[in-house]
Amino acid sequence: MAGNVWEWVADWYTPNYYATLGPEVANNPKGPEKGYDPDEPYVPKKVTRGRSFMCNSSYCEGYKVTSRMKSSPDTGLENTGFRCFK
C-alpha cells in the first residue's frame, strides 16, 4: 500500500512539533492540540503520511512511508486517503 495515496492521521500539523517533545516521547506521541502552518496561518492543517502515486523526487519529501506532509481537512485531492486502524 505504500505509495498509493497520502494517508490522513489524527495529528494536527505544526512544523517542528515533534522536535519540541525530546527523545523520551518518541513512540507514538500525541499530536498538538491545534494546527498551525506558518505559510498559511489562518488555515489549520492536518498531517498526512506516506506518499502517493503522484510523488516525484522534486515534489515529495522522499519515497519513505514515514514521510510527513500537511493538508487542510477540506482537501478533496485524488492522492489523499485514509487507512482504518484499530
PyMOL Python script that loads the backbone (N, CA, C, O; Angstrom):
from pymol import cmd

cmd.read_pdbstr("""\
ATOM      1  N   MET A   1       0.815  -1.205   0.000  1.00  0.00           N
ATOM      2  CA  MET A   1       0.000   0.000   0.000  1.00  0.00           C
ATOM      3  C   MET A   1       0.850   1.257   0.000  1.00  0.00           C
ATOM      4  O   MET A   1       0.348   2.342  -0.296  1.00  0.00           O
ATOM      5  N   ALA A   2       2.124   1.131   0.326  1.00  0.00           N
ATOM      6  CA  ALA A   2       2.990   2.310   0.357  1.00  0.00           C
ATOM      7  C   ALA A   2       3.060   2.931  -1.034  1.00  0.00           C
ATOM      8  O   ALA A   2       3.322   2.252  -2.026  1.00  0.00           O
ATOM      9  N   GLY A   3       2.824   4.212  -1.079  1.00  0.00           N
ATOM     10  CA  GLY A   3       2.903   4.913  -2.343  1.00  0.00           C
ATOM     11  C   GLY A   3       1.590   5.040  -3.075  1.00  0.00           C
ATOM     12  O   GLY A   3       1.554   5.626  -4.157  1.00  0.00           O
ATOM     13  N   ASN A   4       0.517   4.521  -2.534  1.00  0.00           N
ATOM     14  CA  ASN A   4      -0.779   4.602  -3.187  1.00  0.00           C
ATOM     15  C   ASN A   4      -1.363   6.012  -3.031  1.00  0.00           C
ATOM     16  O   ASN A   4      -1.567   6.714  -4.022  1.00  0.00           O
ATOM     17  N   VAL A   5      -1.631   6.424  -1.784  1.00  0.00           N
ATOM     18  CA  VAL A   5      -2.123   7.776  -1.507  1.00  0.00           C
ATOM     19  C   VAL A   5      -1.508   8.272  -0.205  1.00  0.00           C
ATOM     20  O   VAL A   5      -1.084   7.477   0.633  1.00  0.00           O
ATOM     21  N   TRP A   6      -1.462   9.580  -0.043  1.00  0.00           N
ATOM     22  CA  TRP A   6      -1.099  10.148   1.251  1.00  0.00           C
ATOM     23  C   TRP A   6      -2.198   9.773   2.219  1.00  0.00           C
ATOM     24  O   TRP A   6      -3.376   9.837   1.866  1.00  0.00           O
ATOM     25  N   GLU A   7      -1.845   9.383   3.432  1.00  0.00           N
ATOM     26  CA  GLU A   7      -2.836   8.914   4.398  1.00  0.00           C
ATOM     27  C   GLU A   7      -3.011   9.918   5.531  1.00  0.00           C
ATOM     28  O   GLU A   7      -2.041  10.354   6.151  1.00  0.00           O
ATOM     29  N   TRP A   8      -4.273  10.279   5.790  1.00  0.00           N
ATOM     30  CA  TRP A   8      -4.584  11.172   6.904  1.00  0.00           C
ATOM     31  C   TRP A   8      -4.226  10.481   8.214  1.00  0.00           C
ATOM     32  O   TRP A   8      -4.422   9.274   8.359  1.00  0.00           O
ATOM     33  N   VAL A   9      -3.707  11.239   9.157  1.00  0.00           N
ATOM     34  CA  VAL A   9      -3.523  10.749  10.519  1.00  0.00           C
ATOM     35  C   VAL A   9      -4.259  11.701  11.452  1.00  0.00           C
ATOM     36  O   VAL A   9      -4.733  12.747  11.008  1.00  0.00           O
ATOM     37  N   ALA A  10      -4.365  11.367  12.717  1.00  0.00           N
ATOM     38  CA  ALA A  10      -5.156  12.162  13.659  1.00  0.00           C
ATOM     39  C   ALA A  10      -4.483  13.475  14.061  1.00  0.00           C
ATOM     40  O   ALA A  10      -5.161  14.377  14.554  1.00  0.00           O
ATOM     41  N   ASP A  11      -3.200  13.605  13.870  1.00  0.00           N
ATOM     42  CA  ASP A  11      -2.459  14.777  14.353  1.00  0.00           C
ATOM     43  C   ASP A  11      -2.709  16.031  13.534  1.00  0.00           C
ATOM     44  O   ASP A  11      -2.810  15.992  12.308  1.00  0.00           O
ATOM     45  N   TRP A  12      -2.805  17.131  14.242  1.00  0.00           N
ATOM     46  CA  TRP A  12      -2.785  18.432  13.593  1.00  0.00           C
ATOM     47  C   TRP A  12      -1.343  18.732  13.207  1.00  0.00           C
ATOM     48  O   TRP A  12      -0.411  18.210  13.818  1.00  0.00           O
ATOM     49  N   TYR A  13      -1.161  19.570  12.196  1.00  0.00           N
ATOM     50  CA  TYR A  13       0.177  19.895  11.711  1.00  0.00           C
ATOM     51  C   TYR A  13       0.741  21.127  12.400  1.00  0.00           C
ATOM     52  O   TYR A  13       0.082  22.164  12.471  1.00  0.00           O
ATOM     53  N   THR A  14       1.933  21.012  12.893  1.00  0.00           N
ATOM     54  CA  THR A  14       2.764  22.117  13.367  1.00  0.00           C
ATOM     55  C   THR A  14       4.173  21.788  12.885  1.00  0.00           C
ATOM     56  O   THR A  14       4.622  20.660  13.087  1.00  0.00           O
ATOM     57  N   PRO A  15       4.888  22.713  12.262  1.00  0.00           N
ATOM     58  CA  PRO A  15       6.139  22.386  11.574  1.00  0.00           C
ATOM     59  C   PRO A  15       7.162  21.582  12.376  1.00  0.00           C
ATOM     60  O   PRO A  15       7.682  20.585  11.875  1.00  0.00           O
ATOM     61  N   ASN A  16       7.456  21.986  13.588  1.00  0.00           N
ATOM     62  CA  ASN A  16       8.522  21.299  14.337  1.00  0.00           C
ATOM     63  C   ASN A  16       8.025  20.767  15.679  1.00  0.00           C
ATOM     64  O   ASN A  16       8.761  20.786  16.665  1.00  0.00           O
ATOM     65  N   TYR A  17       6.793  20.299  15.720  1.00  0.00           N
ATOM     66  CA  TYR A  17       6.192  19.841  16.965  1.00  0.00           C
ATOM     67  C   TYR A  17       6.965  18.679  17.586  1.00  0.00           C
ATOM     68  O   TYR A  17       7.237  18.691  18.787  1.00  0.00           O
ATOM     69  N   TYR A  18       7.317  17.692  16.795  1.00  0.00           N
ATOM     70  CA  TYR A  18       7.981  16.506  17.333  1.00  0.00           C
ATOM     71  C   TYR A  18       9.359  16.840  17.899  1.00  0.00           C
ATOM     72  O   TYR A  18       9.808  16.183  18.839  1.00  0.00           O
ATOM     73  N   ALA A  19      10.027  17.828  17.358  1.00  0.00           N
ATOM     74  CA  ALA A  19      11.340  18.237  17.872  1.00  0.00           C
ATOM     75  C   ALA A  19      11.222  18.840  19.273  1.00  0.00           C
ATOM     76  O   ALA A  19      12.183  18.794  20.042  1.00  0.00           O
ATOM     77  N   THR A  20      10.071  19.399  19.613  1.00  0.00           N
ATOM     78  CA  THR A  20       9.892  20.002  20.935  1.00  0.00           C
ATOM     79  C   THR A  20       9.640  18.967  22.026  1.00  0.00           C
ATOM     80  O   THR A  20       9.746  19.280  23.212  1.00  0.00           O
ATOM     81  N   LEU A  21       9.308  17.735  21.638  1.00  0.00           N
ATOM     82  CA  LEU A  21       8.987  16.703  22.616  1.00  0.00           C
ATOM     83  C   LEU A  21      10.219  16.079  23.264  1.00  0.00           C
ATOM     84  O   LEU A  21      10.166  15.661  24.420  1.00  0.00           O
ATOM     85  N   GLY A  22      11.313  16.015  22.537  1.00  0.00           N
ATOM     86  CA  GLY A  22      12.513  15.375  23.072  1.00  0.00           C
ATOM     87  C   GLY A  22      12.498  13.879  22.804  1.00  0.00           C
ATOM     88  O   GLY A  22      11.479  13.334  22.380  1.00  0.00           O
ATOM     89  N   PRO A  23      13.614  13.214  23.047  1.00  0.00           N
ATOM     90  CA  PRO A  23      13.728  11.794  22.711  1.00  0.00           C
ATOM     91  C   PRO A  23      12.913  10.850  23.593  1.00  0.00           C
ATOM     92  O   PRO A  23      12.659   9.715  23.189  1.00  0.00           O
ATOM     93  N   GLU A  24      12.501  11.276  24.770  1.00  0.00           N
ATOM     94  CA  GLU A  24      11.776  10.376  25.672  1.00  0.00           C
ATOM     95  C   GLU A  24      10.346  10.099  25.216  1.00  0.00           C
ATOM     96  O   GLU A  24       9.722   9.166  25.721  1.00  0.00           O
ATOM     97  N   VAL A  25       9.806  10.875  24.281  1.00  0.00           N
ATOM     98  CA  VAL A  25       8.438  10.672  23.801  1.00  0.00           C
ATOM     99  C   VAL A  25       8.485  10.357  22.299  1.00  0.00           C
ATOM    100  O   VAL A  25       7.821  11.013  21.497  1.00  0.00           O
ATOM    101  N   ALA A  26       9.258   9.369  21.944  1.00  0.00           N
ATOM    102  CA  ALA A  26       9.446   9.056  20.536  1.00  0.00           C
ATOM    103  C   ALA A  26       8.453   8.024  20.012  1.00  0.00           C
ATOM    104  O   ALA A  26       8.272   7.923  18.799  1.00  0.00           O
ATOM    105  N   ASN A  27       7.805   7.254  20.885  1.00  0.00           N
ATOM    106  CA  ASN A  27       6.920   6.189  20.451  1.00  0.00           C
ATOM    107  C   ASN A  27       5.471   6.669  20.409  1.00  0.00           C
ATOM    108  O   ASN A  27       4.826   6.773  21.452  1.00  0.00           O
ATOM    109  N   ASN A  28       4.955   6.961  19.220  1.00  0.00           N
ATOM    110  CA  ASN A  28       3.575   7.401  19.001  1.00  0.00           C
ATOM    111  C   ASN A  28       3.162   8.568  19.901  1.00  0.00           C
ATOM    112  O   ASN A  28       2.248   8.427  20.713  1.00  0.00           O
ATOM    113  N   PRO A  29       3.826   9.715  19.764  1.00  0.00           N
ATOM    114  CA  PRO A  29       3.454  10.868  20.598  1.00  0.00           C
ATOM    115  C   PRO A  29       2.098  11.425  20.205  1.00  0.00           C
ATOM    116  O   PRO A  29       1.697  11.344  19.044  1.00  0.00           O
ATOM    117  N   LYS A  30       1.404  11.981  21.161  1.00  0.00           N
ATOM    118  CA  LYS A  30       0.138  12.655  20.897  1.00  0.00           C
ATOM    119  C   LYS A  30       0.466  13.956  20.171  1.00  0.00           C
ATOM    120  O   LYS A  30       1.401  14.663  20.548  1.00  0.00           O
ATOM    121  N   GLY A  31      -0.283  14.262  19.162  1.00  0.00           N
ATOM    122  CA  GLY A  31      -0.030  15.459  18.365  1.00  0.00           C
ATOM    123  C   GLY A  31      -0.454  16.728  19.081  1.00  0.00           C
ATOM    124  O   GLY A  31      -1.009  16.667  20.178  1.00  0.00           O
ATOM    125  N   PRO A  32      -0.195  17.892  18.461  1.00  0.00           N
ATOM    126  CA  PRO A  32      -0.566  19.166  19.067  1.00  0.00           C
ATOM    127  C   PRO A  32      -2.082  19.337  19.161  1.00  0.00           C
ATOM    128  O   PRO A  32      -2.833  18.682  18.438  1.00  0.00           O
ATOM    129  N   GLU A  33      -2.521  20.209  20.044  1.00  0.00           N
ATOM    130  CA  GLU A  33      -3.952  20.464  20.262  1.00  0.00           C
ATOM    131  C   GLU A  33      -4.627  21.115  19.053  1.00  0.00           C
ATOM    132  O   GLU A  33      -5.809  20.880  18.804  1.00  0.00           O
ATOM    133  N   LYS A  34      -3.884  21.928  18.306  1.00  0.00           N
ATOM    134  CA  LYS A  34      -4.429  22.581  17.117  1.00  0.00           C
ATOM    135  C   LYS A  34      -3.324  22.733  16.083  1.00  0.00           C
ATOM    136  O   LYS A  34      -2.139  22.677  16.409  1.00  0.00           O
ATOM    137  N   GLY A  35      -3.722  22.925  14.846  1.00  0.00           N
ATOM    138  CA  GLY A  35      -2.758  23.039  13.766  1.00  0.00           C
ATOM    139  C   GLY A  35      -2.284  24.464  13.553  1.00  0.00           C
ATOM    140  O   GLY A  35      -2.998  25.429  13.829  1.00  0.00           O
ATOM    141  N   TYR A  36      -1.052  24.572  13.050  1.00  0.00           N
ATOM    142  CA  TYR A  36      -0.519  25.882  12.682  1.00  0.00           C
ATOM    143  C   TYR A  36       0.464  25.707  11.541  1.00  0.00           C
ATOM    144  O   TYR A  36       1.429  24.951  11.654  1.00  0.00           O
ATOM    145  N   ASP A  37       0.220  26.398  10.455  1.00  0.00           N
ATOM    146  CA  ASP A  37       1.104  26.391   9.299  1.00  0.00           C
ATOM    147  C   ASP A  37       1.574  27.824   9.079  1.00  0.00           C
ATOM    148  O   ASP A  37       0.761  28.680   8.733  1.00  0.00           O
ATOM    149  N   PRO A  38       2.875  28.116   9.270  1.00  0.00           N
ATOM    150  CA  PRO A  38       3.350  29.487   9.091  1.00  0.00           C
ATOM    151  C   PRO A  38       3.165  30.009   7.668  1.00  0.00           C
ATOM    152  O   PRO A  38       3.116  31.222   7.460  1.00  0.00           O
ATOM    153  N   ASP A  39       3.063  29.116   6.687  1.00  0.00           N
ATOM    154  CA  ASP A  39       2.844  29.553   5.305  1.00  0.00           C
ATOM    155  C   ASP A  39       1.409  30.031   5.093  1.00  0.00           C
ATOM    156  O   ASP A  39       1.169  30.920   4.276  1.00  0.00           O
ATOM    157  N   GLU A  40       0.466  29.459   5.811  1.00  0.00           N
ATOM    158  CA  GLU A  40      -0.950  29.856   5.772  1.00  0.00           C
ATOM    159  C   GLU A  40      -1.490  29.848   7.200  1.00  0.00           C
ATOM    160  O   GLU A  40      -2.181  28.906   7.587  1.00  0.00           O
ATOM    161  N   PRO A  41      -1.189  30.874   7.986  1.00  0.00           N
ATOM    162  CA  PRO A  41      -1.524  30.856   9.414  1.00  0.00           C
ATOM    163  C   PRO A  41      -3.009  30.781   9.743  1.00  0.00           C
ATOM    164  O   PRO A  41      -3.360  30.424  10.868  1.00  0.00           O
ATOM    165  N   TYR A  42      -3.885  31.102   8.811  1.00  0.00           N
ATOM    166  CA  TYR A  42      -5.318  31.079   9.105  1.00  0.00           C
ATOM    167  C   TYR A  42      -6.016  29.816   8.594  1.00  0.00           C
ATOM    168  O   TYR A  42      -7.240  29.703   8.668  1.00  0.00           O
ATOM    169  N   VAL A  43      -5.226  28.866   8.074  1.00  0.00           N
ATOM    170  CA  VAL A  43      -5.777  27.602   7.581  1.00  0.00           C
ATOM    171  C   VAL A  43      -5.175  26.469   8.399  1.00  0.00           C
ATOM    172  O   VAL A  43      -4.014  26.118   8.190  1.00  0.00           O
ATOM    173  N   PRO A  44      -5.938  25.882   9.331  1.00  0.00           N
ATOM    174  CA  PRO A  44      -5.392  24.765  10.118  1.00  0.00           C
ATOM    175  C   PRO A  44      -5.142  23.559   9.215  1.00  0.00           C
ATOM    176  O   PRO A  44      -5.917  23.280   8.300  1.00  0.00           O
ATOM    177  N   LYS A  45      -4.065  22.861   9.485  1.00  0.00           N
ATOM    178  CA  LYS A  45      -3.681  21.731   8.645  1.00  0.00           C
ATOM    179  C   LYS A  45      -3.598  20.456   9.472  1.00  0.00           C
ATOM    180  O   LYS A  45      -3.305  20.494  10.667  1.00  0.00           O
ATOM    181  N   LYS A  46      -3.855  19.337   8.827  1.00  0.00           N
ATOM    182  CA  LYS A  46      -3.691  18.010   9.408  1.00  0.00           C
ATOM    183  C   LYS A  46      -2.461  17.365   8.766  1.00  0.00           C
ATOM    184  O   LYS A  46      -2.020  17.762   7.687  1.00  0.00           O
ATOM    185  N   VAL A  47      -1.927  16.371   9.450  1.00  0.00           N
ATOM    186  CA  VAL A  47      -0.760  15.652   8.941  1.00  0.00           C
ATOM    187  C   VAL A  47      -1.217  14.528   8.021  1.00  0.00           C
ATOM    188  O   VAL A  47      -2.184  13.823   8.311  1.00  0.00           O
ATOM    189  N   THR A  48      -0.511  14.373   6.914  1.00  0.00           N
ATOM    190  CA  THR A  48      -0.654  13.203   6.062  1.00  0.00           C
ATOM    191  C   THR A  48       0.698  12.508   6.027  1.00  0.00           C
ATOM    192  O   THR A  48       1.741  13.160   6.071  1.00  0.00           O
ATOM    193  N   ARG A  49       0.674  11.193   5.949  1.00  0.00           N
ATOM    194  CA  ARG A  49       1.918  10.409   5.946  1.00  0.00           C
ATOM    195  C   ARG A  49       1.947   9.458   4.768  1.00  0.00           C
ATOM    196  O   ARG A  49       0.914   9.113   4.193  1.00  0.00           O
ATOM    197  N   GLY A  50       3.150   9.044   4.425  1.00  0.00           N
ATOM    198  CA  GLY A  50       3.367   8.085   3.349  1.00  0.00           C
ATOM    199  C   GLY A  50       3.822   8.787   2.095  1.00  0.00           C
ATOM    200  O   GLY A  50       4.748   9.598   2.127  1.00  0.00           O
ATOM    201  N   ARG A  51       3.186   8.484   1.012  1.00  0.00           N
ATOM    202  CA  ARG A  51       3.424   9.134  -0.270  1.00  0.00           C
ATOM    203  C   ARG A  51       2.322   8.703  -1.210  1.00  0.00           C
ATOM    204  O   ARG A  51       1.584   7.766  -0.905  1.00  0.00           O
ATOM    205  N   SER A  52       2.194   9.360  -2.337  1.00  0.00           N
ATOM    206  CA  SER A  52       1.130   8.995  -3.260  1.00  0.00           C
ATOM    207  C   SER A  52       1.700   8.614  -4.619  1.00  0.00           C
ATOM    208  O   SER A  52       2.898   8.734  -4.872  1.00  0.00           O
ATOM    209  N   PHE A  53       0.811   8.157  -5.478  1.00  0.00           N
ATOM    210  CA  PHE A  53       1.206   7.786  -6.830  1.00  0.00           C
ATOM    211  C   PHE A  53       1.685   8.988  -7.636  1.00  0.00           C
ATOM    212  O   PHE A  53       2.325   8.821  -8.675  1.00  0.00           O
ATOM    213  N   MET A  54       1.382  10.193  -7.168  1.00  0.00           N
ATOM    214  CA  MET A  54       1.792  11.401  -7.871  1.00  0.00           C
ATOM    215  C   MET A  54       3.163  11.905  -7.430  1.00  0.00           C
ATOM    216  O   MET A  54       3.655  12.885  -7.988  1.00  0.00           O
ATOM    217  N   CYS A  55       3.790  11.268  -6.451  1.00  0.00           N
ATOM    218  CA  CYS A  55       5.063  11.751  -5.928  1.00  0.00           C
ATOM    219  C   CYS A  55       6.164  11.728  -6.975  1.00  0.00           C
ATOM    220  O   CYS A  55       6.275  10.817  -7.796  1.00  0.00           O
ATOM    221  N   ASN A  56       6.952  12.754  -6.903  1.00  0.00           N
ATOM    222  CA  ASN A  56       8.146  12.884  -7.721  1.00  0.00           C
ATOM    223  C   ASN A  56       9.242  13.341  -6.774  1.00  0.00           C
ATOM    224  O   ASN A  56       8.956  14.061  -5.817  1.00  0.00           O
ATOM    225  N   SER A  57      10.469  12.951  -7.006  1.00  0.00           N
ATOM    226  CA  SER A  57      11.550  13.302  -6.086  1.00  0.00           C
ATOM    227  C   SER A  57      11.708  14.814  -5.934  1.00  0.00           C
ATOM    228  O   SER A  57      12.236  15.262  -4.916  1.00  0.00           O
ATOM    229  N   SER A  58      11.267  15.620  -6.911  1.00  0.00           N
ATOM    230  CA  SER A  58      11.369  17.068  -6.794  1.00  0.00           C
ATOM    231  C   SER A  58      10.193  17.672  -6.025  1.00  0.00           C
ATOM    232  O   SER A  58      10.248  18.843  -5.651  1.00  0.00           O
ATOM    233  N   TYR A  59       9.120  16.890  -5.778  1.00  0.00           N
ATOM    234  CA  TYR A  59       7.946  17.413  -5.104  1.00  0.00           C
ATOM    235  C   TYR A  59       7.788  16.880  -3.688  1.00  0.00           C
ATOM    236  O   TYR A  59       7.586  17.664  -2.761  1.00  0.00           O
ATOM    237  N   CYS A  60       7.873  15.580  -3.500  1.00  0.00           N
ATOM    238  CA  CYS A  60       7.670  14.972  -2.190  1.00  0.00           C
ATOM    239  C   CYS A  60       8.950  14.995  -1.369  1.00  0.00           C
ATOM    240  O   CYS A  60      10.048  15.109  -1.914  1.00  0.00           O
ATOM    241  N   GLU A  61       8.799  14.885  -0.059  1.00  0.00           N
ATOM    242  CA  GLU A  61       9.959  14.852   0.825  1.00  0.00           C
ATOM    243  C   GLU A  61      10.838  13.645   0.556  1.00  0.00           C
ATOM    244  O   GLU A  61      12.056  13.718   0.723  1.00  0.00           O
ATOM    245  N   GLY A  62      10.260  12.572   0.157  1.00  0.00           N
ATOM    246  CA  GLY A  62      11.024  11.357  -0.097  1.00  0.00           C
ATOM    247  C   GLY A  62      10.099  10.193  -0.346  1.00  0.00           C
ATOM    248  O   GLY A  62       8.883  10.293  -0.182  1.00  0.00           O
ATOM    249  N   TYR A  63      10.677   9.118  -0.732  1.00  0.00           N
ATOM    250  CA  TYR A  63       9.896   7.927  -1.024  1.00  0.00           C
ATOM    251  C   TYR A  63       9.863   6.987   0.164  1.00  0.00           C
ATOM    252  O   TYR A  63      10.023   5.779  -0.008  1.00  0.00           O
ATOM    253  N   LYS A  64       9.662   7.503   1.355  1.00  0.00           N
ATOM    254  CA  LYS A  64       9.580   6.702   2.569  1.00  0.00           C
ATOM    255  C   LYS A  64       8.149   6.715   3.085  1.00  0.00           C
ATOM    256  O   LYS A  64       7.447   7.716   2.943  1.00  0.00           O
ATOM    257  N   VAL A  65       7.711   5.607   3.685  1.00  0.00           N
ATOM    258  CA  VAL A  65       6.366   5.582   4.247  1.00  0.00           C
ATOM    259  C   VAL A  65       6.268   6.483   5.469  1.00  0.00           C
ATOM    260  O   VAL A  65       5.164   6.786   5.923  1.00  0.00           O
ATOM    261  N   THR A  66       7.401   6.914   6.009  1.00  0.00           N
ATOM    262  CA  THR A  66       7.406   7.814   7.161  1.00  0.00           C
ATOM    263  C   THR A  66       7.402   9.281   6.755  1.00  0.00           C
ATOM    264  O   THR A  66       7.454  10.154   7.622  1.00  0.00           O
ATOM    265  N   SER A  67       7.341   9.573   5.470  1.00  0.00           N
ATOM    266  CA  SER A  67       7.300  10.964   5.016  1.00  0.00           C
ATOM    267  C   SER A  67       6.084  11.661   5.604  1.00  0.00           C
ATOM    268  O   SER A  67       5.042  11.042   5.817  1.00  0.00           O
ATOM    269  N   ARG A  68       6.227  12.944   5.861  1.00  0.00           N
ATOM    270  CA  ARG A  68       5.169  13.717   6.529  1.00  0.00           C
ATOM    271  C   ARG A  68       4.906  14.986   5.738  1.00  0.00           C
ATOM    272  O   ARG A  68       5.831  15.733   5.422  1.00  0.00           O
ATOM    273  N   MET A  69       3.638  15.226   5.421  1.00  0.00           N
ATOM    274  CA  MET A  69       3.253  16.447   4.717  1.00  0.00           C
ATOM    275  C   MET A  69       2.067  17.053   5.459  1.00  0.00           C
ATOM    276  O   MET A  69       1.643  16.534   6.491  1.00  0.00           O
ATOM    277  N   LYS A  70       1.542  18.136   4.938  1.00  0.00           N
ATOM    278  CA  LYS A  70       0.410  18.836   5.555  1.00  0.00           C
ATOM    279  C   LYS A  70      -0.668  19.076   4.516  1.00  0.00           C
ATOM    280  O   LYS A  70      -0.386  19.170   3.322  1.00  0.00           O
ATOM    281  N   SER A  71      -1.909  19.173   4.984  1.00  0.00           N
ATOM    282  CA  SER A  71      -3.011  19.478   4.096  1.00  0.00           C
ATOM    283  C   SER A  71      -4.205  19.930   4.929  1.00  0.00           C
ATOM    284  O   SER A  71      -4.373  19.493   6.067  1.00  0.00           O
ATOM    285  N   SER A  72      -5.028  20.800   4.365  1.00  0.00           N
ATOM    286  CA  SER A  72      -6.209  21.249   5.105  1.00  0.00           C
ATOM    287  C   SER A  72      -7.251  20.131   5.108  1.00  0.00           C
ATOM    288  O   SER A  72      -7.350  19.373   4.143  1.00  0.00           O
ATOM    289  N   PRO A  73      -8.026  20.027   6.188  1.00  0.00           N
ATOM    290  CA  PRO A  73      -9.005  18.930   6.315  1.00  0.00           C
ATOM    291  C   PRO A  73     -10.076  18.900   5.229  1.00  0.00           C
ATOM    292  O   PRO A  73     -10.713  17.866   5.029  1.00  0.00           O
ATOM    293  N   ASP A  74     -10.287  20.007   4.526  1.00  0.00           N
ATOM    294  CA  ASP A  74     -11.314  20.018   3.482  1.00  0.00           C
ATOM    295  C   ASP A  74     -10.770  19.643   2.104  1.00  0.00           C
ATOM    296  O   ASP A  74     -11.463  19.807   1.100  1.00  0.00           O
ATOM    297  N   THR A  75      -9.555  19.149   2.051  1.00  0.00           N
ATOM    298  CA  THR A  75      -8.950  18.761   0.781  1.00  0.00           C
ATOM    299  C   THR A  75      -9.694  17.583   0.176  1.00  0.00           C
ATOM    300  O   THR A  75     -10.060  16.645   0.885  1.00  0.00           O
ATOM    301  N   GLY A  76      -9.912  17.625  -1.098  1.00  0.00           N
ATOM    302  CA  GLY A  76     -10.559  16.529  -1.808  1.00  0.00           C
ATOM    303  C   GLY A  76      -9.687  16.015  -2.934  1.00  0.00           C
ATOM    304  O   GLY A  76     -10.200  15.656  -3.994  1.00  0.00           O
ATOM    305  N   LEU A  77      -8.389  15.972  -2.730  1.00  0.00           N
ATOM    306  CA  LEU A  77      -7.478  15.540  -3.774  1.00  0.00           C
ATOM    307  C   LEU A  77      -7.524  14.029  -3.973  1.00  0.00           C
ATOM    308  O   LEU A  77      -7.742  13.281  -3.020  1.00  0.00           O
ATOM    309  N   GLU A  78      -7.322  13.584  -5.200  1.00  0.00           N
ATOM    310  CA  GLU A  78      -7.370  12.151  -5.510  1.00  0.00           C
ATOM    311  C   GLU A  78      -6.191  11.374  -4.953  1.00  0.00           C
ATOM    312  O   GLU A  78      -6.228  10.144  -4.906  1.00  0.00           O
ATOM    313  N   ASN A  79      -5.148  12.073  -4.530  1.00  0.00           N
ATOM    314  CA  ASN A  79      -3.975  11.383  -3.986  1.00  0.00           C
ATOM    315  C   ASN A  79      -3.912  11.446  -2.464  1.00  0.00           C
ATOM    316  O   ASN A  79      -2.843  11.277  -1.878  1.00  0.00           O
ATOM    317  N   THR A  80      -5.064  11.689  -1.818  1.00  0.00           N
ATOM    318  CA  THR A  80      -5.150  11.708  -0.357  1.00  0.00           C
ATOM    319  C   THR A  80      -6.268  10.769   0.068  1.00  0.00           C
ATOM    320  O   THR A  80      -7.374  10.816  -0.471  1.00  0.00           O
ATOM    321  N   GLY A  81      -5.966   9.912   1.043  1.00  0.00           N
ATOM    322  CA  GLY A  81      -6.951   8.956   1.505  1.00  0.00           C
ATOM    323  C   GLY A  81      -6.748   8.676   2.989  1.00  0.00           C
ATOM    324  O   GLY A  81      -6.195   9.508   3.708  1.00  0.00           O
ATOM    325  N   PHE A  82      -7.184   7.530   3.443  1.00  0.00           N
ATOM    326  CA  PHE A  82      -7.008   7.166   4.849  1.00  0.00           C
ATOM    327  C   PHE A  82      -6.920   5.663   4.951  1.00  0.00           C
ATOM    328  O   PHE A  82      -7.296   4.941   4.028  1.00  0.00           O
ATOM    329  N   ARG A  83      -6.425   5.202   6.073  1.00  0.00           N
ATOM    330  CA  ARG A  83      -6.358   3.782   6.369  1.00  0.00           C
ATOM    331  C   ARG A  83      -7.019   3.564   7.708  1.00  0.00           C
ATOM    332  O   ARG A  83      -6.703   4.257   8.675  1.00  0.00           O
ATOM    333  N   CYS A  84      -7.936   2.611   7.784  1.00  0.00           N
ATOM    334  CA  CYS A  84      -8.580   2.297   9.050  1.00  0.00           C
ATOM    335  C   CYS A  84      -7.576   1.593   9.947  1.00  0.00           C
ATOM    336  O   CYS A  84      -6.858   0.694   9.508  1.00  0.00           O
ATOM    337  N   PHE A  85      -7.533   2.003  11.189  1.00  0.00           N
ATOM    338  CA  PHE A  85      -6.571   1.460  12.137  1.00  0.00           C
ATOM    339  C   PHE A  85      -7.269   1.235  13.460  1.00  0.00           C
ATOM    340  O   PHE A  85      -8.051   2.074  13.906  1.00  0.00           O
ATOM    341  N   LYS A  86      -6.994   0.123  14.079  1.00  0.00           N
ATOM    342  CA  LYS A  86      -7.603  -0.148  15.370  1.00  0.00           C
ATOM    343  C   LYS A  86      -6.539  -0.270  16.418  1.00  0.00           C
ATOM    344  O   LYS A  86      -6.847  -0.500  17.587  1.00  0.00           O
TER     345      LYS A  86
END
""", "prot")
cmd.dss("prot")
cmd.show_as("cartoon", "prot")
cmd.util.cbc("prot")
cmd.orient("prot")
